[in-house]
Amino acid sequence: MTLRRTSRHPPPRTCPALLAIFLLILSVQLVRAASEYDPYKVLGVSRSASQAEIKRAYKNLAKEWHPDKNKDPKAEDMFIKVSKSYEILSNEERRSNFDNYGQMDENQPFGQSQHHGFRGFQNSFYFDESFFQFPRSRDFADSKYLLHHAQFNSDVLPDSHKRPYLIKVTSEWCFACIHIEPVWKETVQELEPLGVGIGIVDLGYERRLANQLGAHRAPSIIGLVNGRVTFFHQAVVREHLRQFIEDLLPQKLVEKITDNNYLAFLDSWHVENKPSVLLFDQVPIVPLLFKVTIGLPNCPILNLPLLFILMYLFFTDYVRFGYVDQGDTHNTRLLRQFNINTYAPTMLLFKEDTEKPVDIIQARGMKRQIMDEFVSNNKFLQVPRLVNQQLFDELCPVKQFHRRRKYCVLLITGEDQAFLPGSKAFLDFASVNRKDVLRFAYVYQRQQQPLCQALLHNQAALSPQVVILERRSHGGKVMYRSVSGGWNGSEEDKYRLHEQLELLQKDPTYLSSDATLPELNNEMAPIFIIQWMNAAYDYILQIYDDLLYSNWREMMPILSLIFSALFILFGTVIIQAFSKPRKPKPKEQQQTEEDASSRASTSSRPPKKDFVEVTELTDITYISNLVKLRPGHINVVLVLTNTSKNALLRKFAKEVFSFSGTQTLHFSFLNADKHRHWMPSLLRSTSDSMQSEGHSDVDEESPDYTGHVLALNGHKKYFCLFRPVFTGDDPNDSSSETSFSSDSRRKSRSSIEVHHKLDRLGLWMERLMEGTLPRLQVPAWPSLGETTSSSTET
């Protein structure tokens, strides 16, 4: 039996080392490949280049490498690199991230470059698509639809009031996005020629825009109409997307015209100041193109073809649209009058003449381009009324070049029936003298008073006037000339106007006057309440849509606010319902609290009146205002004489006015000439207590107590004393705490003028409200003796 000896060789020790070397080389190659992509080098600008330089370089390179113009096989890749570089450098935040960290993706953490191939063992490996030459997830055809945050807010959002937008939210490596791509392309090819706006938002690069739209996942499809965002929640099928766009549009835009109302519809040019378009067709559904062409107002419409509705949306500011169903038996007279061919759709455009259309188109397959040209050439009436600045700018543009002069012949008239013959004659003159350089219009003097005053030199026109003007700048500067003799519509007026127009075309300096016109009033602006109701209606629809499709991320702030308000409301009701009534407190405790509250009251409470009521203390008011004063209340009493009464009362009212809002304070004055023994008696009764507390300098027999103020608490039988002090002394010196001798204080008080005696009363009142003044107790209040009553309001 032979034994075979087997030996197990350990794995080569070089394997881990070789693996580490391989990974190191791989990561270096990836970093090197990533570093080769530098947006500054792609655009050919320096790192300190301004936004204007970056934009200029991008435009030049985009024109050079555009695949439609450059047939080089590398043109598409180069164009994408140029576009991506401009996306990074045109955004200051992303440019800063690239300069500091080499970061080109907004969602990437700081300090990590977008193209780093090696991210650590714990995160496995990541390879850039350029390393393995993976096919790009975004077609070049989609690049022209890419939306950026600034572009969306400046261009797309305002334009959504004229046409609907269909926006797709996608991202890199989104397999569901790849799945719906064929349907999306077919829908774009169908809807874009009709005038529907198309947009694409990259969730990775435009996170800010995605958050504004409320899109937090890819793929998402959004409809944008009138600035309102609506999400598509059905299966991604072309028919569903088309129906989604039609449902976004207002369902009552175009008025249905019959034999009964067509005359009223055509005659409305007086009020609407717009031409009228009638579409004759047997299709019971209005084309989407007609909807898009018109605009997006909040007026009623039929369910018309999509083409017709889109057309309505685009031109709604200029033209009124009506739809005539050729299959309706109520339209026979209308069809016979205008000799309509029932085998093909027909469009008639009317201006001031309601019996004869100014233009007609008839074709089986109407295209958007034909309909746009048809309406664009007839956007204005022959003689429109200037109702806003926008119409004035379009009808009478500012002079650009000598060969592009536009003269505006303006009729200034009134709204009464008496002015109608002159307006009709002006319309007839304009119809006969139609020229490319002339624009005829009229204004109502009452509606556009600033404009008329600038042209008529602030003189009211008793009769209609005609002014020929040429706009020279956007700031309102014009050259003009008034037609002499006014305008009555006579043959003589027509001849005079025609002669001056002939002279103007031969000599442009014929307009000799200049003026600066103000901006025109917007006569068609909707009332504020209507704007508010429309905004509230749109907001309610948005909330309903969010609740219906559970867009909880957007609804959480509103729901949180509603539930917080309900919680506070019901919580307050429950607390009040279950709260127990308070038991009455003992009388002594109540008095103590009242006294404490009176001390805690400050002068911060505003006065309830614009004056201070000061009552004189007499035998009649003495008992109620002092002896039987309510607990917690204090009476502030000013001592004065007949000679100093007026001056001291004015000063006293000024000093205590800020404290008059306190309900526990009362203000009175005591006439020392009438009650000269009251003050000595009061001070004598407190001499024992003052001596025991160290106040031995009480002037019991002072000859003059004028300007003294006492805060009397009648219930607890104490008072606080204010003595006049010369304001030139140390400001830290308190009148109630001075330690001067009696002789020096008498000398100081005698030298104080009357109107300066109460200079420090305000500070003393603040200490009184704080409760820091010394209190002088009295065994009983002395009587007044003499009775004289009066009441003074200062």
FIDO-222826 format. One line per 5 residues: number of its first residue (from 1); their letters; for each residue x, y, z of C-alpha. Coordinates in steps of 0.2 Angstrom, whole numbers, m for minus. Layout:
<pts>
NUM) A) X/Y/Z ~ ...
</pts>
This chain:
<pts>
1) MTLRR) 0/0/0 ~ 8/16/m6 ~ 4/32/3 ~ 3/47/m8 ~ 8/63/0
6) TSRHP) m1/78/m4 ~ 3/95/0 ~ m8/111/0 ~ 1/126/m6 ~ m5/142/1
11) PPRTC) m11/155/m11 ~ 2/166/m18 ~ 6/181/m7 ~ 7/192/m21 ~ m12/192/m25
16) PALLA) m18/205/m13 ~ m4/216/m18 ~ m8/214/m37 ~ m26/218/m33 ~ m22/234/m24
21) IFLLI) m10/239/m37 ~ m23/236/m50 ~ m36/246/m41 ~ m24/260/m38 ~ m20/261/m57
26) LSVQL) m38/260/m61 ~ m43/274/m49 ~ m29/285/m56 ~ m34/282/m74 ~ m52/286/m69
31) VRAAS) m47/302/m60 ~ m36/307/m75 ~ m50/304/m87 ~ m62/314/m76 ~ m50/328/m75
36) EYDPY) m49/329/m93 ~ m67/336/m93 ~ m65/354/m88 ~ m80/366/m92 ~ m68/380/m93
41) KVLGV) m57/372/m106 ~ m72/366/m116 ~ m79/384/m117 ~ m61/391/m119 ~ m63/404/m105
46) SRSAS) m52/407/m90 ~ m58/403/m72 ~ m60/422/m69 ~ m71/424/m84 ~ m87/434/m81
51) QAEIK) m105/428/m85 ~ m105/439/m101 ~ m89/431/m107 ~ m96/413/m103 ~ m112/416/m112
56) RAYKN) m103/424/m127 ~ m92/409/m128 ~ m106/397/m127 ~ m116/405/m141 ~ m101/404/m153
61) LAKEW) m97/386/m149 ~ m116/381/m150 ~ m117/389/m167 ~ m101/380/m172 ~ m105/363/m166
66) HPDKN) m124/362/m169 ~ m127/345/m177 ~ m139/353/m189 ~ m125/364/m196 ~ m110/354/m193
71) KDPKA) m109/337/m201 ~ m94/331/m191 ~ m97/314/m182 ~ m91/322/m166 ~ m102/337/m167
76) EDMFI) m116/330/m157 ~ m104/324/m143 ~ m96/341/m143 ~ m112/351/m143 ~ m118/341/m128
81) KVSKS) m101/345/m119 ~ m103/363/m123 ~ m121/363/m116 ~ m116/354/m101 ~ m102/366/m97
86) YEILS) m113/381/m99 ~ m125/373/m87 ~ m112/372/m74 ~ m103/389/m76 ~ m119/399/m79
91) NEERR) m125/393/m61 ~ m115/402/m48 ~ m118/389/m35 ~ m113/374/m46 ~ m98/384/m53
96) SNFDN) m92/387/m35 ~ m94/369/m31 ~ m84/364/m46 ~ m70/377/m42 ~ m69/371/m24
101) YGQMD) m72/353/m25 ~ m73/348/m44 ~ m91/344/m41 ~ m103/345/m56 ~ m118/337/m49
106) ENQPF) m130/347/m37 ~ m135/331/m28 ~ m117/325/m25 ~ m109/328/m8 ~ m96/341/m6
111) GQSQH) m78/335/m8 ~ m82/321/m20 ~ m80/324/m39 ~ m93/318/m50 ~ m82/307/m60
116) HGFRG) m71/299/m47 ~ m71/281/m51 ~ m65/274/m35 ~ m76/278/m19 ~ m70/266/m6
121) FQNSF) m72/247/m3 ~ m87/249/8 ~ m97/258/m7 ~ m91/245/m20 ~ m85/253/m36
126) YFDES) m92/266/m47 ~ m87/269/m65 ~ m91/284/m76 ~ m100/281/m92 ~ m87/289/m102
131) FFQFP) m74/275/m96 ~ m84/261/m103 ~ m92/271/m117 ~ m110/267/m111 ~ m124/274/m122
136) RSRDF) m131/290/m116 ~ m148/290/m108 ~ m153/306/m115 ~ m156/309/m134 ~ m149/324/m142
141) ADSKY) m167/328/m148 ~ m172/331/m130 ~ m158/343/m126 ~ m167/358/m134 ~ m182/355/m122
146) LLHHA) m171/355/m106 ~ m178/368/m94 ~ m167/377/m81 ~ m174/386/m66 ~ m171/404/m72
151) QFNSD) m177/400/m89 ~ m193/392/m82 ~ m197/407/m71 ~ m193/420/m84 ~ m200/412/m100
156) VLPDS) m210/397/m98 ~ m221/402/m83 ~ m227/419/m91 ~ m229/410/m108 ~ m241/397/m99
161) HKRPY) m254/410/m99 ~ m254/409/m118 ~ m252/391/m122 ~ m251/375/m112 ~ m235/366/m108
166) LIKVT) m232/347/m106 ~ m216/344/m95 ~ m207/327/m92 ~ m197/325/m77 ~ m183/312/m80
171) SEWCF) m166/308/m73 ~ m150/298/m77 ~ m152/279/m77 ~ m171/280/m75 ~ m176/263/m83
176) ACIHI) m195/268/m82 ~ m190/284/m91 ~ m183/274/m105 ~ m199/263/m106 ~ m210/278/m109
181) EPVWK) m198/287/m121 ~ m207/280/m137 ~ m224/286/m132 ~ m217/303/m126 ~ m208/306/m143
186) ETVQE) m225/302/m153 ~ m234/314/m142 ~ m222/328/m144 ~ m222/326/m163 ~ m241/327/m163
191) LEPLG) m243/341/m150 ~ m229/353/m153 ~ m234/357/m171 ~ m251/362/m163 ~ m242/375/m152
196) VGIGI) m241/365/m136 ~ m225/369/m126 ~ m213/355/m122 ~ m201/354/m108 ~ m189/342/m100
201) VDLGY) m183/343/m82 ~ m168/333/m76 ~ m171/328/m58 ~ m152/327/m55 ~ m146/343/m62
206) ERRLA) m162/354/m59 ~ m167/349/m41 ~ m172/367/m37 ~ m184/368/m52 ~ m191/350/m48
211) NQLGA) m194/356/m30 ~ m203/371/m37 ~ m214/360/m48 ~ m217/348/m34 ~ m209/333/m43
216) HRAPS) m199/322/m32 ~ m198/306/m43 ~ m194/301/m60 ~ m203/299/m72 ~ m216/312/m69
221) IIGLV) m227/321/m82 ~ m233/338/m78 ~ m246/350/m87 ~ m243/369/m85 ~ m258/381/m89
226) NGRVT) m260/398/m82 ~ m245/395/m70 ~ m254/381/m62 ~ m245/364/m61 ~ m256/348/m63
231) FFHQA) m248/330/m63 ~ m253/316/m75 ~ m259/301/m66 ~ m264/289/m79 ~ m255/276/m90
236) VVREH) m243/284/m102 ~ m252/282/m118 ~ m253/295/m132 ~ m272/296/m132 ~ m271/299/m113
241) LRQFI) m258/312/m114 ~ m268/321/m128 ~ m284/320/m117 ~ m274/326/m102 ~ m269/342/m112
246) EDLLP) m287/345/m118 ~ m293/343/m100 ~ m281/356/m94 ~ m288/369/m105 ~ m303/379/m99
251) QKLVE) m319/370/m106 ~ m329/386/m110 ~ m318/398/m120 ~ m326/400/m137 ~ m344/407/m138
256) KITDN) m356/396/m149 ~ m364/407/m162 ~ m381/404/m170 ~ m393/414/m181 ~ m400/422/m165
261) NYLAF) m384/429/m158 ~ m372/432/m172 ~ m376/450/m174 ~ m373/454/m156 ~ m357/445/m157
266) LDSWH) m350/454/m172 ~ m357/471/m165 ~ m347/469/m149 ~ m331/476/m157 ~ m337/493/m149
271) VENKP) m335/486/m132 ~ m321/473/m134 ~ m311/483/m145 ~ m306/468/m155 ~ m309/460/m172
276) SVLLF) m320/444/m172 ~ m317/427/m180 ~ m330/414/m184 ~ m325/396/m187 ~ m338/386/m198
281) DQVPI) m336/367/m196 ~ m347/352/m194 ~ m335/344/m181 ~ m344/345/m165 ~ m327/346/m156
286) VPLLF) m316/361/m157 ~ m298/358/m163 ~ m285/359/m150 ~ m275/370/m161 ~ m289/384/m160
291) KVTIG) m288/383/m141 ~ m269/385/m140 ~ m269/400/m153 ~ m281/410/m142 ~ m274/413/m125
296) LPNCP) m281/407/m108 ~ m294/419/m101 ~ m307/414/m88 ~ m322/416/m100 ~ m334/402/m106
301) ILNLP) m331/389/m121 ~ m337/374/m131 ~ m328/358/m132 ~ m320/363/m149 ~ m306/355/m159
306) LLFIL) m289/355/m151 ~ m281/366/m165 ~ m294/379/m163 ~ m293/380/m144 ~ m274/382/m145
311) MYLFF) m276/396/m157 ~ m288/404/m146 ~ m276/404/m131 ~ m263/412/m141 ~ m273/427/m148
316) TDYVR) m285/430/m135 ~ m278/447/m131 ~ m281/453/m149 ~ m296/443/m157 ~ m313/437/m151
321) FGYVD) m317/419/m157 ~ m334/411/m161 ~ m339/394/m167 ~ m353/390/m179 ~ m358/372/m180
326) QGDTH) m363/369/m199 ~ m373/354/m194 ~ m385/364/m183 ~ m402/368/m190 ~ m402/385/m181
331) NTRLL) m388/391/m192 ~ m395/391/m209 ~ m398/409/m211 ~ m380/412/m206 ~ m373/400/m218
336) RQFNI) m383/407/m232 ~ m379/425/m229 ~ m360/422/m230 ~ m361/408/m243 ~ m352/395/m233
341) NTYAP) m345/379/m241 ~ m351/365/m229 ~ m338/353/m236 ~ m323/362/m228 ~ m319/372/m213
346) TMLLF) m320/390/m215 ~ m314/405/m205 ~ m321/423/m207 ~ m313/438/m199 ~ m323/454/m196
351) KEDTE) m318/471/m190 ~ m329/487/m190 ~ m340/481/m204 ~ m351/467/m198 ~ m359/463/m215
356) KPVDI) m343/459/m224 ~ m328/450/m218 ~ m310/457/m221 ~ m302/440/m224 ~ m307/422/m227
361) IQARG) m298/406/m227 ~ m305/389/m232 ~ m296/372/m232 ~ m299/354/m227 ~ m283/352/m218
366) MKRQI) m280/369/m209 ~ m262/370/m202 ~ m256/380/m187 ~ m245/391/m198 ~ m259/396/m209
371) MDEFV) m271/400/m195 ~ m257/410/m186 ~ m253/420/m202 ~ m272/423/m204 ~ m275/430/m187
376) SNNKF) m258/439/m185 ~ m261/450/m201 ~ m278/456/m194 ~ m274/458/m175 ~ m281/476/m174
381) LQVPR) m297/485/m180 ~ m295/498/m193 ~ m296/511/m180 ~ m294/503/m163 ~ m296/513/m147
386) LVNQQ) m281/515/m136 ~ m285/506/m120 ~ m268/502/m113 ~ m250/505/m115 ~ m247/488/m123
391) LFDEL) m259/491/m137 ~ m251/508/m140 ~ m233/501/m141 ~ m239/488/m154 ~ m249/499/m164
396) CPVKQ) m238/514/m164 ~ m220/507/m161 ~ m205/518/m157 ~ m195/524/m172 ~ m180/513/m176
401) FHRRR) m174/518/m193 ~ m179/531/m206 ~ m187/519/m217 ~ m197/511/m203 ~ m206/527/m198
406) KYCVL) m224/524/m191 ~ m235/539/m189 ~ m250/538/m178 ~ m265/548/m182 ~ m275/550/m166
411) LITGE) m293/556/m164 ~ m297/563/m146 ~ m315/562/m144 ~ m329/558/m131 ~ m341/544/m127
416) DQAFL) m357/552/m130 ~ m369/549/m144 ~ m365/566/m151 ~ m347/561/m155 ~ m353/546/m166
421) PGSKA) m354/555/m183 ~ m337/562/m181 ~ m330/545/m176 ~ m339/537/m191 ~ m331/550/m203
426) FLDFA) m314/546/m195 ~ m316/528/m198 ~ m321/531/m216 ~ m306/542/m219 ~ m295/528/m212
431) SVNRK) m302/515/m223 ~ m299/525/m239 ~ m281/531/m234 ~ m274/515/m228 ~ m255/515/m229
436) DVLRF) m241/505/m221 ~ m233/521/m213 ~ m250/526/m205 ~ m259/520/m190 ~ m276/527/m186
441) AYVYQ) m283/526/m168 ~ m294/535/m156 ~ m295/538/m137 ~ m309/544/m125 ~ m303/560/m117
446) RQQQP) m312/555/m100 ~ m303/538/m100 ~ m285/544/m104 ~ m285/562/m97 ~ m266/562/m94
451) LCQAL) m262/558/m112 ~ m274/571/m118 ~ m268/584/m107 ~ m250/581/m113 ~ m255/583/m131
456) LHNQA) m268/597/m129 ~ m257/608/m117 ~ m269/605/m102 ~ m284/612/m111 ~ m300/603/m112
461) ALSPQ) m306/599/m130 ~ m324/605/m132 ~ m324/597/m149 ~ m314/581/m156 ~ m296/585/m160
466) VVILE) m284/575/m172 ~ m266/574/m168 ~ m252/567/m179 ~ m238/560/m169 ~ m222/550/m170
471) RRSHG) m214/541/m155 ~ m196/544/m153 ~ m191/534/m137 ~ m198/521/m125 ~ m198/534/m112
476) GKVMY) m213/543/m120 ~ m205/556/m130 ~ m215/560/m146 ~ m215/573/m160 ~ m233/579/m164
481) RSVSG) m243/591/m173 ~ m262/595/m170 ~ m273/597/m185 ~ m280/615/m185 ~ m299/617/m184
486) GWNGS) m303/602/m175 ~ m313/587/m182 ~ m331/587/m186 ~ m331/574/m200 ~ m335/586/m214
491) EEDKY) m327/585/m231 ~ m317/601/m227 ~ m309/592/m211 ~ m305/577/m222 ~ m297/587/m235
496) RLHEQ) m287/597/m222 ~ m281/581/m214 ~ m276/573/m230 ~ m266/588/m235 ~ m256/588/m219
501) LELLQ) m253/569/m221 ~ m246/572/m238 ~ m235/586/m232 ~ m229/575/m218 ~ m223/561/m229
506) KDPTY) m213/574/m240 ~ m205/583/m225 ~ m204/573/m208 ~ m199/589/m199 ~ m217/594/m202
511) LSSDA) m220/588/m184 ~ m214/603/m175 ~ m220/600/m157 ~ m213/588/m144 ~ m219/581/m128
516) TLPEL) m217/567/m115 ~ m232/556/m114 ~ m237/547/m98 ~ m241/528/m98 ~ m259/525/m103
521) NNEMA) m272/519/m91 ~ m277/501/m93 ~ m296/502/m96 ~ m298/483/m98 ~ m290/479/m81
526) PIFII) m301/467/m71 ~ m308/473/m55 ~ m298/467/m39 ~ m312/457/m32 ~ m313/447/m49
531) QWMNA) m294/444/m48 ~ m296/438/m30 ~ m310/426/m34 ~ m301/419/m49 ~ m285/416/m39
536) AYDYI) m295/408/m25 ~ m304/397/m37 ~ m287/391/m44 ~ m281/388/m27 ~ m296/378/m22
541) LQIYD) m294/367/m38 ~ m275/365/m34 ~ m280/359/m16 ~ m293/347/m23 ~ m281/340/m36
546) DLLYS) m268/337/m22 ~ m280/329/m11 ~ m287/318/m25 ~ m271/311/m30 ~ m263/311/m12
551) NWREM) m249/323/m16 ~ m245/323/3 ~ m228/330/2 ~ m235/347/m5 ~ m251/346/6
556) MPILS) m242/343/23 ~ m239/362/27 ~ m257/366/24 ~ m264/351/33 ~ m252/355/48
561) LIFSA) m258/373/49 ~ m277/367/48 ~ m275/354/62 ~ m265/366/73 ~ m278/379/72
566) LFILF) m292/366/76 ~ m282/359/90 ~ m280/376/98 ~ m298/380/95 ~ m305/364/103
571) GTVII) m292/364/116 ~ m297/382/122 ~ m316/377/122 ~ m312/361/132 ~ m302/370/145
576) QAFSK) m315/383/147 ~ m329/370/148 ~ m320/360/162 ~ m312/374/172 ~ m319/376/189
581) PRKPK) m326/393/196 ~ m314/402/207 ~ m319/403/226 ~ m320/420/234 ~ m305/425/244
586) PKEQQ) m304/431/261 ~ m306/450/263 ~ m289/453/271 ~ m280/442/257 ~ m290/452/244
591) QTEED) m284/469/251 ~ m266/463/252 ~ m267/458/234 ~ m275/474/229 ~ m261/484/237
596) ASSRA) m248/473/229 ~ m255/475/212 ~ m256/494/215 ~ m237/494/218 ~ m233/483/204
601) STSSR) m243/494/191 ~ m231/504/181 ~ m232/519/170 ~ m231/508/154 ~ m250/507/153
606) PPKKD) m255/521/141 ~ m267/535/147 ~ m285/533/142 ~ m288/552/140 ~ m278/566/132
611) FVEVT) m279/576/148 ~ m276/574/167 ~ m290/577/179 ~ m285/586/195 ~ m298/589/208
616) ELTDI) m296/602/222 ~ m296/595/240 ~ m310/603/250 ~ m321/598/264 ~ m333/590/252
621) TYISN) m321/580/242 ~ m309/577/257 ~ m318/562/264 ~ m321/553/248 ~ m303/557/241
626) LVKLR) m293/553/256 ~ m301/547/272 ~ m312/534/263 ~ m301/531/249 ~ m303/513/242
631) PGHIN) m290/500/248 ~ m275/500/236 ~ m278/517/229 ~ m267/532/231 ~ m271/551/229
636) VVLVL) m256/561/223 ~ m259/579/230 ~ m250/595/225 ~ m248/609/237 ~ m249/626/229
641) TNTSK) m255/644/232 ~ m266/656/222 ~ m251/665/214 ~ m242/649/209 ~ m258/639/204
646) NALLR) m258/640/185 ~ m239/637/183 ~ m239/623/195 ~ m254/614/188 ~ m247/614/170
651) KFAKE) m231/607/176 ~ m239/595/187 ~ m250/588/173 ~ m235/587/162 ~ m225/577/174
656) VFSFS) m239/564/179 ~ m248/562/162 ~ m239/546/158 ~ m245/539/175 ~ m263/544/172
661) GTQTL) m267/528/164 ~ m265/518/181 ~ m282/515/188 ~ m276/516/206 ~ m269/533/205
666) HFSFL) m280/549/208 ~ m273/567/207 ~ m278/582/217 ~ m271/599/223 ~ m272/608/240
671) NADKH) m273/627/241 ~ m261/631/255 ~ m269/649/256 ~ m286/641/261 ~ m279/627/272
676) RHWMP) m263/634/278 ~ m263/624/294 ~ m266/607/286 ~ m248/603/281 ~ m240/608/298
681) SLLRS) m253/597/307 ~ m249/582/295 ~ m231/584/297 ~ m233/587/316 ~ m242/570/318
686) TSDSM) m228/561/309 ~ m214/569/319 ~ m213/555/332 ~ m212/541/319 ~ m200/551/308
691) QSEGH) m188/554/323 ~ m189/536/327 ~ m184/532/309 ~ m170/545/309 ~ m179/559/300
696) SDVDE) m178/573/312 ~ m177/587/299 ~ m196/589/296 ~ m201/607/293 ~ m217/608/304
701) ESPDY) m218/627/303 ~ m211/630/285 ~ m218/646/279 ~ m219/639/261 ~ m225/622/256
706) TGHVL) m228/627/238 ~ m222/613/226 ~ m223/599/239 ~ m232/583/233 ~ m239/570/244
711) ALNGH) m244/552/239 ~ m258/548/252 ~ m264/531/255 ~ m281/534/265 ~ m284/516/269
716) KKYFC) m267/512/277 ~ m264/530/284 ~ m247/533/276 ~ m240/545/264 ~ m224/549/254
721) LFRPV) m217/566/253 ~ m209/575/238 ~ m199/591/241 ~ m194/603/228 ~ m175/603/225
726) FTGDD) m164/614/214 ~ m161/605/198 ~ m143/611/198 ~ m138/599/212 ~ m132/581/210
731) PNDSS) m144/571/200 ~ m142/556/212 ~ m148/567/226 ~ m166/562/230 ~ m179/574/237
736) SETSF) m185/562/250 ~ m168/556/256 ~ m158/572/257 ~ m147/575/272 ~ m145/593/271
741) SSDSR) m148/604/286 ~ m164/613/288 ~ m156/630/285 ~ m148/625/269 ~ m163/616/262
746) RKSRS) m174/631/266 ~ m162/642/257 ~ m161/631/242 ~ m181/630/241 ~ m183/648/243
751) SIEVH) m171/651/228 ~ m181/639/216 ~ m192/647/203 ~ m210/641/203 ~ m209/632/186
756) HKLDR) m193/623/192 ~ m200/616/208 ~ m208/600/200 ~ m193/596/188 ~ m189/580/197
761) LGLWM) m207/574/200 ~ m207/561/186 ~ m192/552/194 ~ m201/553/211 ~ m217/545/203
766) ERLME) m207/531/196 ~ m200/527/213 ~ m218/528/220 ~ m224/515/207 ~ m209/504/211
771) GTLPR) m213/505/230 ~ m196/511/235 ~ m201/528/243 ~ m201/529/262 ~ m218/529/270
776) LQVPA) m223/541/284 ~ m237/534/295 ~ m250/545/303 ~ m262/540/317 ~ m276/550/309
781) WPSLG) m279/562/295 ~ m281/580/300 ~ m296/590/295 ~ m297/604/283 ~ m308/616/292
786) ETTSS) m313/627/277 ~ m325/622/263 ~ m323/628/245 ~ m325/617/230 ~ m319/618/213
791) STET) m313/606/199 ~ m299/609/187 ~ m295/599/171 ~ m278/602/164
</pts>
